[in-house]
Amino acid sequence: MTLLPEDAPRSRSSVDWTLMQLSESMPLWPLLVGSGLILLSLLTGWRWLLAIASLGTLAIAALQLLPPLWQRWRYRFEQTETRETLALLGLLLAVVGFSIVFDLWRPFITIYSSGDWDAIGAIGEGVIGAFGQILLALVALVIAWRQYAIDKRLTTQQNQITQAQTIDSFIQGISDLISDEEGLLEDWPLERMLAEGRTAAVLSSIDGQGKAKILRFLSHARLLTPLKRDHRLGRAILDGSGGYAEDRLEGIPVIQLLSMLAGMDLQATDLRSVDFNRADLQESDLQDADLSQANLAGCNLSGSRLREATVAQTRWFYGHWETATPAQANLTPDYETGIGTGAIVEDVDFSQIQSLSPEARYYCCSWCGSRSRSTIPGGCKGIANRLDR
């Protein structure tokens, strides 16, 4: 919703702040006294009193009205549409000014001075009339542009509201689908398939910020984490500490992202602490995204863009950084040594990546390939290229 001037955030200078404080703290009795003196002077006919009372009342009213009006006008001037309109008017005035400087109006002034009314009429009908039509067209263009900007803003706000409602409905639907009356997780195979289908449909219909909200919800609700199951009913097993036990090797998550995020635009999104659980992020755009404490182990990041992304305490692999290797479809991961647990980082753009740990830097330099090694901050000197070996 568009902020009104009184609701919009303001960056006041010291002078503005002083004026606003003075306006808000000034009592009303001087204004009432000044108004009363003006009425008294009008009744008695004392002109000297009328002049003094009018001057004092004018000063008091100005102190009351000018600071709020200045704040409103300054808010209007900060809007893009107002700046563009004023810039267009300035351009027109500059054109008129240059025409006067270079005496472009001299022939017309000469004709008007000569008294030739036929020529004057022709000029008025042709040149001035055409100029007036051009001005009317420019005014219509400004009005149309203003209307377009307002419609675009309203459409954006409506889309945001609709997306928020879609996300709320998705969260409520998933919660009702996989939980029983006692609030425990109850995800039978059909329910897991329905949950995955709804997730895939929603992720394909919202923007990057909406995708990030859904991923944070699913991850913090541990719906993306492989959970330990009993081998009879397949239900998730409690860990005895108020949660469900995790089993990276044989566990089954409620929702598997699989290739839902492949090629997605997640630029500049908040993905902190998201457990991607070996998802396919191939060719995805993660530029300037916050991946702090996220779990990228086993994910396919080949060809993705991580330029300026924040990866503080991000997990790229399990086990030791010297023995960890990228995940492979036909290789059972070893979570102690790290073999087959790491992220696939071939041809990833690491330019200006933030907070990359030394262990993660060693792993990425080892397995990202010759083209990506040059994009890793600090370089890969002394680290063998194990991918192209």
Long-range contacts (C-beta under 8 A, 24 or more apart in sequence): 1-157, 2-153, 2-157, 5-71, 5-72, 5-75, 5-76, 6-72, 8-75, 10-71, 10-74, 10-75, 12-71, 16-67, 16-70, 16-71, 19-66, 19-67, 19-70, 20-67, 20-68, 20-71, 22-63, 22-67, 23-63, 23-64, 23-66, 23-67, 23-68, 26-60, 26-63, 26-64, 30-56, 30-60, 31-57, 31-60, 31-61, 31-64, 34-60, 80-149, 81-145, 81-146, 81-149, 84-145, 85-142, 85-146, 88-138, 88-142, 92-138, 163-206, 163-207, 163-210, 166-202, 166-205, 166-206, 166-210, 167-202, 167-206, 167-210, 167-213, 167-214, 170-198, 170-199, 170-202, 170-214, 171-214, 171-217, 173-198, 174-198, 174-199, 174-218, 174-223, 178-223, 178-254, 185-227, 185-235, 185-236, 185-244, 185-254, 186-235, 187-236, 187-254, 188-234, 189-234, 192-252, 192-254, 192-255, 195-223, 195-254, 195-255, 196-255, 196-256, 196-258, 199-255, 199-257, 199-260, 200-260, 203-260, 203-261, 203-264, 204-260, 207-265, 208-264, 208-265, 208-266, 208-267, 208-268, 208-269, 209-269, 211-261, 211-264, 211-266, 211-269, 212-266, 212-269, 212-270, 212-271, 215-271, 215-274, 216-270, 216-271, 216-272, 216-273, 216-274, 218-255, 219-273, 219-274, 219-275, 220-273, 222-275, 223-253, 223-254, 223-255, 224-253, 224-254, 224-255, 224-256, 224-257, 224-274, 224-275, 224-276, 224-277, 225-251, 225-253, 225-275, 225-277, 226-250, 226-251, 226-252, 226-253, 226-277, 227-251, 227-252, 227-253, 227-254, 248-318, 248-333, 248-335, 249-332, 249-333, 249-335, 253-277, 262-300, 278-327, 292-355, 296-343, 297-327, 297-341, 297-342, 297-343, 298-327, 298-333, 298-341, 298-342, 298-343, 299-327, 299-343, 299-344, 300-327, 300-343, 300-344, 301-343, 301-344, 301-345, 301-348, 302-344, 302-345, 302-346, 302-347, 302-348, 303-346, 303-347, 303-348, 304-348, 304-349, 305-348, 305-349, 306-348, 306-349, 306-350, 306-353, 307-349, 307-350, 307-351, 307-352, 307-353, 308-351, 308-352, 308-353, 308-354, 309-353, 309-354, 310-353, 310-354, 310-355, 311-353, 311-354, 311-355, 311-356, 311-357, 311-360, 312-354, 312-355, 313-355, 313-357, 314-360, 316-342, 316-343, 316-345, 316-360, 316-363, 316-364, 317-341, 317-342, 317-343, 317-363, 318-342, 321-359, 321-360, 321-362, 321-363, 322-362, 324-363, 325-367, 326-367, 342-367, 345-372, 346-372, 346-387, 347-371, 347-372, 348-372, 348-375, 349-375, 350-375, 350-376, 350-377, 351-375, 351-377, 352-377, 353-377
